[in-house]
Amino acid sequence: MMTLRAILLILATLAFVLAPFYTPSFSGFDPSLFPVPIENPAVQPAGYAFSIWSVIYVWLLIHAGYGFWKRAHSPDWDSVRVPLIVSLVLGSLWLAIASSYPVIATVVILAMAAATLTAYFLADEFYDRWLLSAPLAIYAGWLSAASSVSVGILLAGYGVLTDTESALVMIAVVLGIAGLVQWARPYMPVYGLTVVWALVGIIVTNAQTNVLVAGVAAGAAALMAAVTFFAWNKRRVTL
């Protein structure tokens, strides 16, 4: 069964990585799908920040390939496969959904984040850490931010909050969740640094148009970086 799960993970990873080639291109939710159209949501990071997906894709491919080649029968590796497969299968469908159904897409990305965080918490922080835990850390870090962005866009798009209020609330939410995750998993700073990357993207988006959101995002990025460093350093010193 371990070998079968390792093979299924390779297939799910390939489907996930190839999804952009067989689904419509996606550059954000279509504003016309919302009662309150917002062309450039304040909570959404600048476009360049999404380049991190190239790193995520490559690292997940290496994870799946090495896991099958060298760790097919390792309980440590096998423990993460089921939740990771769930996340990748959902992710393979997400792009096709997101272009037309933002609410469903938000539910799906929240499920992806939950499944990926489950896999991340099951991964050993030391055994094969740069091949087992680290790929999950960067994937989970980005989904922690991306799912919050998706919720924030819905809140503003449906008029629950203003664009600025939605951005501020979701920045606080992602900082709270990511800070707790990083503190609980202190030996893998990749997670926290990925969240910092997303927050910096929000700073760039708002630097010229919304100083309040840019400033709060800058403070959140600084706090996330501090939590990441102090959690890692404290545990490192006590080893």
Number of C-alpha atoms within 10 A of each C-alpha: 9 17 16 11 17 25 19 17 28 23 16 23 27 18 18 23 20 13 18 16 9 11 15 13 13 12 11 16 22 16 15 11 15 17 11 17 16 16 11 16 23 27 33 25 23 18 13 9 16 15 9 15 14 10 13 20 18 13 20 25 20 17 24 26 19 16 23 23 13 9 20 21 16 13 10 16 25 21 16 24 24 18 18 24 24 18 26 24 18 19 24 21 17 24 20 18 18 22 18 13 14 21 16 13 24 23 15 20 23 20 18 26 25 20 21 28 24 18 24 28 17 17 23 16 17 12 12 14 15 16 18 26 26 24 25 28 28 26 24 30 28 25 23 28 27 23 23 27 25 22 22 28 32 21 20 24 23 14 15 13 16 17 22 16 17 25 29 19 16 21 24 16 15 22 24 13 13 24 22 13 20 24 19 12 21 23 21 22 20 22 28 29 21 24 27 26 20 25 30 21 24 29 27 19 21 22 14 9 11 13 12 15 24 25 15 18 27 19 16 21 25 15 15 24 20 14 20 26 18 14 20 18 13 12 13 11 7 6 5
